[in-house]
Amino acid sequence: MTDDAEAYAGYSPRDVPVRVSGAVVGLSLLVALLAAIATAIGLLWQGEGKPYLYETLRRQTVEIHGRGLYRYDTLFQGAGNTGTDLTSLLLGIPLLLASLTLYRRESLRGGLLLLGALIYFLYVYASYALNVAYNELCLLYVALFSASLWTLLLAFRSIDPQVLGTHCSVHMPRRVPALFLLASGVVTLAIWLIEPVSSLIQHEPPQHLDTYTTLFTNALDMAVIVPAVACAGVLIGQRSPVG
């Protein structure tokens, strides 16, 4: 496809092809299926029990969710997990399947949308596999984490950067997306720095550390998401197809 990059310079976004990979299609369907199972169980498995107070190793008293699949998470975290399950079921999975349909039609837009959908599931199930209190779906979370990661890498290879660069130089806006991404990186960094910095200044555990051993979301966002978003903003501003 690289040799034909110039041929697609005048095409509309929906007409520029991607290299459809059978592995990407199969793994994306697997991610959708496993996510449907995980979210359905998370939403439907309520069981008995109620919230209760628990004293942590740091002598903090926190409220535990106490029921359902997320019974060992804090009340705050358990509610957040339930909200994430609902979002994934109603928005994430349909987005993944819709983008996969477009991808199978060799649509550039579909391929880029598929990357975004896979990044969403990678982020969610990395968080679940590494930060949700251990429950019966632990191995399912690990499988979703792995499947999302490797499907994303394979899907990324489906898009020829030279074809994309030739096309984007004509059709796609640059300044607004670049500024939006850079601003998003700055805001995200500022938000997630508040708790650890306040903890260091006050010599107290972070407010929302609760029963957990580390501020996983803060660490993941500051170490991976913020640099990735900032780099993407700079590259898009420079009209680099990798951005």
C-alpha positions in Angstrom: 0.0 0.0 0.0 2.9 2.4 0.7 3.8 2.5 -3.0 0.3 3.8 -3.8 0.3 6.5 -1.2 0.1 9.3 -3.7 -2.9 7.6 -5.4 -5.1 8.2 -2.3 -4.2 11.9 -1.8 -7.5 13.1 -3.3 -9.7 10.4 -1.8 -12.4 11.2 0.9 -11.6 9.7 4.4 -14.1 6.8 3.9 -12.5 5.7 0.6 -8.9 5.3 1.8 -8.3 1.6 2.4 -6.6 -0.2 5.3 -5.1 -3.6 5.3 -7.7 -5.8 6.9 -6.3 -8.4 9.2 -8.2 -11.6 10.1 -6.4 -11.7 13.4 -7.6 -8.2 14.3 -11.2 -9.1 13.3 -11.1 -12.3 15.4 -9.5 -10.8 18.4 -11.7 -7.8 18.4 -14.8 -10.1 18.4 -13.2 -12.0 21.3 -12.7 -8.7 23.2 -16.4 -7.8 22.6 -17.6 -11.2 23.7 -15.4 -11.3 26.9 -16.3 -7.7 27.7 -20.0 -8.5 27.3 -19.6 -11.4 29.8 -17.6 -9.4 32.3 -19.9 -6.4 32.2 -23.1 -8.4 32.4 -21.8 -10.3 35.5 -20.6 -7.1 37.1 -24.1 -5.5 36.7 -26.2 -8.5 37.4 -24.3 -10.2 40.3 -25.5 -8.2 43.3 -26.1 -10.9 45.9 -26.7 -10.2 49.6 -24.8 -8.0 51.9 -24.4 -4.3 52.6 -21.6 -1.7 53.1 -19.6 -1.9 56.2 -16.7 0.0 57.8 -13.1 -1.3 57.7 -9.9 -0.2 59.3 -6.9 -0.2 56.9 -3.3 -0.9 57.6 -2.8 2.9 57.8 -5.4 3.2 60.6 -7.9 4.8 58.2 -11.6 3.9 58.4 -13.1 3.3 55.0 -16.5 2.0 53.8 -16.4 -1.3 51.9 -19.0 -2.0 49.1 -20.0 -5.2 50.8 -22.1 -6.8 48.1 -22.0 -8.3 44.6 -18.9 -8.9 42.5 -17.2 -5.8 43.8 -17.9 -6.6 47.5 -14.2 -6.3 48.5 -13.7 -2.9 46.9 -14.5 0.3 48.7 -17.9 1.8 48.3 -16.5 4.5 46.0 -14.5 2.1 43.9 -17.4 -0.5 43.7 -19.8 2.2 42.4 -17.2 3.3 39.9 -16.7 -0.2 38.6 -20.5 -0.6 38.2 -20.6 2.6 36.3 -17.7 1.6 34.1 -19.5 -1.8 33.3 -22.6 0.0 32.3 -20.7 2.4 30.1 -18.8 -0.4 28.4 -21.9 -2.4 27.8 -24.0 0.4 26.4 -21.3 2.4 24.6 -18.0 0.7 24.5 -19.0 -2.7 23.0 -21.3 -1.1 20.4 -18.5 1.3 19.4 -16.1 -1.6 19.1 -18.5 -3.6 16.9 -19.4 -0.6 14.7 -15.8 0.4 14.1 -14.9 -3.3 13.4 -17.6 -3.3 10.7 -16.1 -0.3 9.1 -12.7 -1.7 9.4 -13.7 -4.9 7.6 -14.8 -2.7 4.7 -11.3 -1.3 4.5 -12.3 2.1 5.8 -9.6 4.4 7.1 -12.1 6.0 9.5 -13.1 2.6 10.7 -9.5 1.6 11.3 -8.8 4.8 13.3 -12.1 4.4 15.3 -11.2 0.8 16.0 -7.8 1.9 17.5 -9.7 4.2 19.8 -12.2 1.6 20.9 -9.4 -0.9 21.6 -7.5 1.7 23.6 -10.6 2.2 25.7 -10.9 -1.5 26.5 -7.1 -1.8 27.1 -7.3 1.1 29.7 -10.4 -0.3 31.4 -9.2 -3.9 31.8 -5.6 -3.0 32.7 -7.3 -1.1 35.5 -9.5 -4.0 36.4 -6.7 -6.6 36.2 -4.3 -4.6 38.3 -6.4 -2.5 40.6 -9.8 -4.0 41.3 -9.9 -6.1 44.5 -9.5 -9.8 43.7 -12.8 -11.4 42.7 -14.0 -14.4 40.6 -13.4 -12.7 37.3 -9.7 -12.0 37.8 -8.6 -14.3 35.0 -11.2 -12.8 32.7 -9.9 -9.3 33.3 -6.3 -10.5 32.5 -7.6 -12.1 29.3 -9.3 -8.9 28.3 -6.2 -6.9 29.2 -4.0 -9.1 27.0 -6.4 -9.4 24.1 -7.0 -5.7 24.0 -3.3 -5.0 24.0 -2.2 -7.3 21.3 -5.3 -6.6 19.1 -4.4 -2.9 19.4 -0.8 -3.5 18.2 -2.0 -5.6 15.3 -4.6 -3.1 14.3 -2.1 -0.3 14.4 -0.1 -2.2 11.8 -3.1 -2.3 9.5 -2.9 1.4 8.8 -0.1 2.5 6.4 1.4 5.7 7.9 2.5 7.0 4.5 -1.0 6.6 3.0 -2.5 8.2 6.1 0.0 11.0 6.0 -0.6 11.8 2.4 -4.4 11.8 3.0 -4.3 13.7 6.3 -2.2 16.5 4.8 -5.2 17.4 2.7 -8.3 16.4 4.6 -7.8 16.4 8.3 -7.6 19.4 10.7 -4.5 19.8 12.8 -4.4 22.8 15.0 -7.5 22.3 17.1 -6.9 18.5 17.7 -3.3 19.3 18.6 -4.2 22.0 21.1 -7.0 19.9 22.6 -4.6 17.0 23.2 -1.9 19.2 24.7 -4.5 20.9 27.0 -5.9 17.5 28.0 -2.5 16.2 29.0 -1.8 19.3 31.2 -5.3 19.1 32.9 -4.9 15.3 33.5 -1.5 15.8 35.0 -2.7 18.6 37.2 -5.7 16.6 38.5 -3.7 13.4 39.3 -0.9 15.3 41.0 -3.2 16.8 43.7 -3.5 13.7 45.9 0.1 12.5 45.9 1.5 16.0 46.3 -0.9 16.8 49.1 0.0 13.6 50.8 3.7 14.4 50.8 3.1 17.9 52.1 0.7 16.8 54.9 2.6 13.6 55.7 -0.7 11.6 55.5 -2.0 8.8 53.3 -3.7 10.1 50.1 -7.4 10.7 50.6 -8.6 8.0 48.2 -5.9 5.4 48.9 -8.4 3.6 51.2 -7.6 -0.2 51.3 -5.4 -0.1 48.2 -1.6 -0.3 48.1 -1.0 2.5 45.6 -2.7 5.2 43.5 -2.9 3.0 40.4 -5.0 5.3 38.3 -2.9 8.3 39.1 0.3 6.4 38.2 -1.1 4.9 35.0 -2.4 8.3 33.7 0.7 10.3 34.7 3.2 7.7 33.4 1.4 6.5 30.2 -1.6 8.6 29.3 -0.2 12.1 29.8 3.0 11.5 27.8 1.1 9.7 25.0 -1.5 12.5 24.7 1.2 15.2 24.7 3.3 13.3 22.1 0.2 12.8 19.9 -0.6 16.5 20.2 2.9 17.6 19.1 3.0 15.0 16.3 -0.4 16.0 15.0 0.6 19.7 15.1 3.7 18.7 13.0 1.5 16.8 10.5 3.1 13.5 11.4 0.9 10.5 10.4 2.2 8.7 13.6 0.3 11.3 15.6 
